[in-house]
Amino acid sequence: DAGVIQSPRHEVTEMGQEVTLRCKPISGHNSLFWYRQTMMRGLELLIYFNNNVPIDDSGMPEDRFSAKMPNASFSTLKIQPSEPRDSAVYFCASSFGASDTQYFGPGTRLTVL
Amino acid sequence: AQSVTQLDSQVPVFEEAPVELRCNYSSSVSVYLFWYVQYPNQGLQLLLKYLSGSTLVESINGFEAEFNKSQTSFHLRKPSVHISDTAEYFCAVSDANAGNMLTFGGGTRLMVKP
């Protein structure tokens, strides 16, 4: 079974550009999570979907960030416009059920110059 | 709201020595508890979890953690570490009654020296 798939693995962009990160959850999982990891702030939950519906987006830093889940097998996290302080590793995770393990993807390392 | 405190940001230890990584949580509701491990340049992997039942849980690679409700702790231990255990370890908590949103601690970097 393939795990959670994220693309791209690395992204380097310039300040002001739009960035789109992609995630394919494990087939059959009904919950999807986007996290951001930085040295300063550690691992932060950005947004959580259940059955493709956003349940909690209180962790989304500001209006420049948006996330969508058009179907059960695909989600995007978009940053527009990007800023240097958005540089981080972004993880997607999926799970099934309230007590199920969250399975993490390999992450996307974003560098905004 | 829940919070997780990992008291040590780094733990250096010699190979074959025992180790304990500390985790304390704060919550007003029943919780599930997790330890995740992150190897360099990889995503997080579940190491072990406590949902209910026996308060002592074990992983397949020799780690164990004990849920202590009175002390609100979930410390991770291993009697003899290997070089390959060098990684960052994250403790996490979720509300047992309200879905599976995880709150993570700040992480502990375990550095095993030969």
Interface residues (C-beta under 8 A of the other chain):
Chain A: V4 S31 F33 G42 L43 L45 Y48 N50 I55 D56 F91 A93 S95 G97 A98 S99 D100 T101 Q102 Y103 F104 G105 P106 G107
Chain B: Y32 F34 Y36 Q42 G43 L44 Q45 L46 K49 L51 F90 A96 A98 G99 N100 M101 L102 T103 F104 G105 G106 G107
